[in-house]
Amino acid sequence: MSDRRPGIVHLGVGAFARAHVAWYTAHADGQPWGITAFTGRSPAAAEALAAQDCRYTLVTRAPSGDTAEVVDTIVAAHSGDDDTAWRRMVASPETTVVTLTVTEQGYRSGSDVPARLVAGLDARRAAGAGRIALVSLDNLTHNGEVLRDAVTSAVADAELRAWITANVAFPSSMVDRITPATTAADVDELAGLPGALEGDRVPVVTEPFAEWVLEDRFDGIDRPAWETAGVRIVDDVTPYEQRKLWLLNGAHSLLAYLGLLLGHETVAQAMDDPRCRAAVEQLWDEAAAELPLPDAEVVDARAALVERFANPRIRHTLRQIASGGSQKLPVRVVDVLRHRLDRDPDADIGPGATTTLAAWWMHLTEQPGFVDDAGAPGPDSDVHDVLRAVAPDLDTTPVVAAVTAAADRIRSARHDTAGARTDHADTRTEEGAHA
């Protein structure tokens, strides 16, 4: 029987939630808090966790090797379709925080997530259980506001809407920790890893880096002392959201499209290519000029990203990152350009942005089999189609010329790569013959 207070309900439990909010909660000082976890809908994750008393191994995968710790923060796990347990736990006076990892889809029209939250809040109102915070951990700008709008839009009862306005806080947060899918090999290798849970079938693998920036909107609402575990509590998360989107996510998109064109499969492989690395540094230079953060903090963030991206033991595939560019590029790359032009209307587009847009264009037209993006133009698109998809106002003569020139440079780099591979193959054949 756990001695943790079951004060947190989490919706959408998966690998990231177990590597992030559960890990931070485990390391917070003071009263031990526990998490009652609910899956999205499928009972599989809940059943697997329950089979081992909701304990699991967190494997931290550094370039030098793996370390393991057992995380025991989750005190119960339920299938997402257990509506009775859901309403009971959200209505419990002990529960003061609901966290969510439901992906961007969970906030869009047609999702049942807002309705489930409303049902839980209605039960809480009926129980007179008091104020509560709903905290999104999904990769959305101003995710607290997005969550609030989704919830209030799903409320039909005016009295319930008024109660939610008065009693529910929606803090925004920025989260960051790369957590690749756990493989069968990861499970098999636990047997020889000190500190691992014996017989664990559902471990989580993650990188050493972790970050959580959380908006301070918990007035009158109890929460774990997450700041003692490294969480940054701030008045406004916007600068930190921009730092992540423009540095980490922007570079990921650039590496995905350019790296795939140059024959790479993973972030680490692309980052090891001087051509990709140079383009990333250019993109970061452009973002750094627009970030409202101290220069030293931006420098440290860039250095940390270089180390993270270069970790060859975190297999982060470029094809996975490349999906959905039509939604990602406007906030990861075009937003920086808009800030740049607002600050200096005479500024040019910048080589980092041009290379990213050109690489995406070539990804769509020359690698259509890799494309997973319903909003993208088709394989016969031209540069105007590409710009109109992500930034219609930038479909201008100077920008078109810059993106077209960048595409020509990428084609030249691909030609050089192909030539180098052919030369290398010929040399190896000759050496074999001489042997």
N, C-alpha and C positions, 0 to 999 in steps of 0.2 A: 504494500500500500504506500503510495507516494505521499510525502509530507509537503508537497508543493501546493500552493494555493491555485486552484483552477480558475485564474482570473482572466485568461486570454482565450478567446475562441478564434480559430483560424479556419478560413474557407479556402479550399484549393490546395491542400497540402500536397507537396511534391518535393523534388530534390532541392530546388532553390530555397523554399521555405525552411526546409530542415537544415540547410547550410547557412541560413541567414538569421531569420527572426528567432528560430529555436536555439541557434548557437549563441546569439547575443543574449537571449534570456537566460541561458544556462550560465553565462559568465558574469551576469549582473550581480552586484553586491546587495546585501540586505535580505529581506524575506524572499525565499525561493518561490518563484512564480511557475505555474504550469500552464500548458496549452492543451485545450480540447480541440482536436483536429477533425475537420470534415473534408472529404474529398469533393471534387467537382460534382460527379454523379456516380462514377464507377466505384464499386465497393472494394476493388482489388487492393489498392494501397492501404486502405483501412484494415482489411483482413490480414495483410502481410505484417503491418506494424503490430496489430493486436496479438498476433501469434508469438511475438517476442517481447511482450509486455511494453510495447511502444518504445523500446530502447533500440538504438541503432549506432553504427560506427560512422563517424565522420572522418574520412581520409583526406588529409591535406597534402596535396601533391606539389611539391617543390622540385626545382631542377635537380637538387641533390638527393632526393628520395622522398618516401612517404612517411608520414606520421599518423597515428590514429588516436582518437579519443571516443569514448562512449557518451552520447548525448541522451539524457533522460528527461528532457523538458516536457515532452508530450506525455500527458497523463491519461488520455483516452483518445481513441480514433473511431470515427463513425463514417459510414457511407453517406455521401451527399444527399441521398434520397430519404434519409432518416429525418423526416420533417419534425417529428415529435421531439427527438433529442435536440434538434437544432433550436426550436422555439424555447425549449426548457433551458438550454444553456445560455442563450442570449438574454433570457428573462431573469436569470439567476442574479441576485444582488452581489454575489462574489465576482461575477464577470464585469469588468469595466473597460475592456479593450477587445475589439474585433479587428483582426488583421486579415488581409486578402492578398492572394496571388492567383488571379483568375485570368490573366493575360488581357490584352487590349479588347479582345472580343467580349469579355464579360461586362463591358460598360456600354456596348453598342445596342442599338435597337434589335429586339428579338431575343436578347439574352434573358435568362431567368434569374440571374444573380440579383438585380435590384429588387425583384419581387420577393426573393427569399430573405433579403435583408429587411425589407418592409415587414414581412410576416414576423420575423424575430423581434423587431422593434415594437410592433403592435403588442406582442406578448409581454414585452418588457414594460410598456406603458400600463397594461392591465395589472401587472404585478407590482407596480409602484416601485420599481427597482432603482430609479434614479438615473443620473447622467452616465453617458458612455461615449467612447471614442471609436470611430471607424477609421482604420488606417490602411490605405492602399499601399502595397509594396510593388505595384506594377509599373512598368517602364513607360509612364505617361507624364507629359509636362503638366504641372499643377494637378497631380492625381487626386489630391483631396477635393479640389473643386469639381473635378470630373465625377468623382464618386458621389459627392453631395447632389449634383445635378441629376445623376442617374437615379439616385434613391428618391429624391423629392418628385421627380417626374413619374415615378411608379406609384405614388400615393394618390388614392382617390378620395380619401376621407380628409376633409379640411381640418378637423380637430386633431387627427393624427399628424398631419403635416405641421400644424402649429406646435405640437409636442416635440416633434423631431427638431424643429428650428430652435426650440428652447433648451433641449436636453442632449442633443447629439453633436459632438465635435467631429470635424473631418480634417485632421491635420494632413498636410502634404508631406511627402517624404521622397528622398532620393536614395536608391539602394544600388549596390554594386558588388557583385562577387560572381565570377565565372564558375558555373557548375555544369560540367558536361554530363551527358547521360551515363549512368552506371552500366558497365558491360559485364558479361558473364566472367570475363577474365578478372575484372576488379573483385568480384565476389570470391572467385577461387583463390586469389592472392591474399585474402584476409587471413588465411590460416597461419601464415608465417609472419604476420605483422604484429609487433608488440603493441598492446593496448587495445586491440580490436575485440569486439564482442564475439564470443565464441558462438559459432553457428549462425552468424548474421547472414540473412538472405537479402536484406534491403539496405546495404550501406549507401552512403553518399560520398562522392568524390568532388573535391573543390580545390581551388587555388589558395595560396596563403593569404592573398589580399582580401580584405573585406572593408566595406564602408557603408555607413548609414547616416544620412543627414535628415533630421526629423523636425518638423515645424512645432514650435512650442505653443500648442493650442489645447492643453489639458487642464485648463482652469477648473478646479473642483473635481477632477477625475483622477483616480488612483492609477498608477502604472508602475512597471518595474523601473528600477534605477538604471536604465539602459546606458546613461552617460558614463557610469562606472565601468562599462564594458567597451567603451570607445565610441559610442554613438554621439554625434554632434547635434545638440539641441539648439536651434536657431530661430530667429524671428521670421526669416524669409528664406525659403529653399531655392529661389529662382537662380541665383548665381551658381549654385552647385549643380542644379539641373542643367544649366547651360554648359558648365565645365564638362560634365559627363557626356552630354549630347555632342558637343562640338569637338572634344578631344577623343574620348574613347569611341563613342558610336560613329562619329564622322570618320575616324581612322579605320574602324572596322569596315565600313562601307567601301572606302577607298581600297583597302587591302583585298576585300572580297572581289571586286570587279577587276582591278588591275592584276591582282595575284592570279586569278583564274585565267586571265588572258595570257599571262606569262608562264602558265603551266604548273602553278602551285596548288596544293590541296588544303593547307592549313595556315592559320595566322602566323605560326612560328616560322614556317617555310617562307612565307611572303615577306615577313619582317626581316628575314636574313638576306633578302635580295636587295642590294644597294639601290636599285632603281625604285623599288617600292618604299624603302626606308626614306629616301630623299623626298619622294612625293608626300609621305606622311609628315615629315618635318615642315614642308612648305604649308600644308594644310594647317598644322598646329601653329605656325607663325601667324597665319591669317586669323585663326580663332583667338590666339593670345592677345592680339591687338584689340579685340572687342570684349574680352571677358572683364566684368567688374569685380575682379579679385586682385589681391596683392600679387605683384610679379613673382615673388619668391614661392608663393603657393602654386602658381601655374607651372613654374619650373620644376617643382617637386612632383607635381601631378604628371608632367610629361616624362620625367625620369622613371616614375613608378610604372607608367604604361609601357615604356620600352622594355623594362624587366618582365612585366607580365606577358606582353605579346611574344617575347622571345622564349618563354618557357616551353620547351619541346614536349614536355610530359603532360601538358594540358592540350588535348587534341580538339581544337576548336576549328571546325571545318568552314572553309570559305563559302561553299555552296549553301550551308545553313544560314550564314550571315547575309548572303546575297538576296534572299527572298524579300519581297515587298519594298523594293527600292522606291517605287512611286510614292509611298507613304513616308518612308524614312528620310529620303534625301531633302525634302523641304525643311525639316526641323534639324537635320544634322549638318547640312552644308549650305543650303540656300539661305537659311536664317542668318548665318554668319555674314554672308554676302550682303544681305539687306542692311544689317547693322553697319557694315563697312561703307556702303553707299549713303546711308543716312548721315554718317559722320563726315564723309568726304564724297560729295556727288561726282567729283572728278576722278575718283579712284577707278582702277581697272578691276577686272574680275578676280585676279590673283591666280597663280599657277596651281595651287592646291585644289581650288574649286574647279578650275577648268579640267584638270586631269581626272578628277572624280566624275564629272559629268560626261566627259569623253569616254571614260572607261565603262560607265553605265550604258551609254549609247552602243558601244561595241559589244558589250555583254548581251544586249537585247538583239542585236542584228547578226552577230557572228557566233553566239553560243545559245541559240534559242532553246536547246534541250535542257539548259541549266536554269531557265527562267521560271520563277514561281511568283507571279505578280499580276493579279487581275487588273490592276490599274495602269499597267505599263503599255506603251505603244508596241506594235507588233514588230516582227523581224524585218519588215521592209520599211521601217521608219527612217526618217532623215533627222538632222539635227534640230530642225524646227519642231518636229513632233515631240522630240525628247524634252526640249525646253518648255514647250506648252504643257507637258504633263506635270512638271514640277515647279515651274516659275514662268507663267505666260508673259509677265511684264518684262522678263529678261530676254525675250526672243527679239533681240536687237542685232544690228549689223556687227558691232564690236564683239558682243558675246558670242555670236555665231562663228565669227572668224577665229576667236580664241579657242573655242571648243573644237572646231574643225582642225586647227593646227595641233592641238593636244592629241587628237585622235591619230593624226599623221605620225607624231612622235612615238606613240604607243605601237603603231604598226611597224615602225622602224626598229623599235626595241624587240618586238616579237621576231622580226626577220633576223636580227643579230643573234637572238637566242637559238633559233632554229639552225642557223649556220654554225654556231658554236657546238651544238649537240652533234651535228653531222661530222664536224672536224674531229670531235672527241671520239666518236664511234669509229672513224677511219683509223685513228691512231691506235685504238685498242686492238683492232683487227691486225694491223701490221705488227704490233708487239707480240701478239699471239702467234703469228706466223713465224717470227724470228725465234720464239721460244721453242 
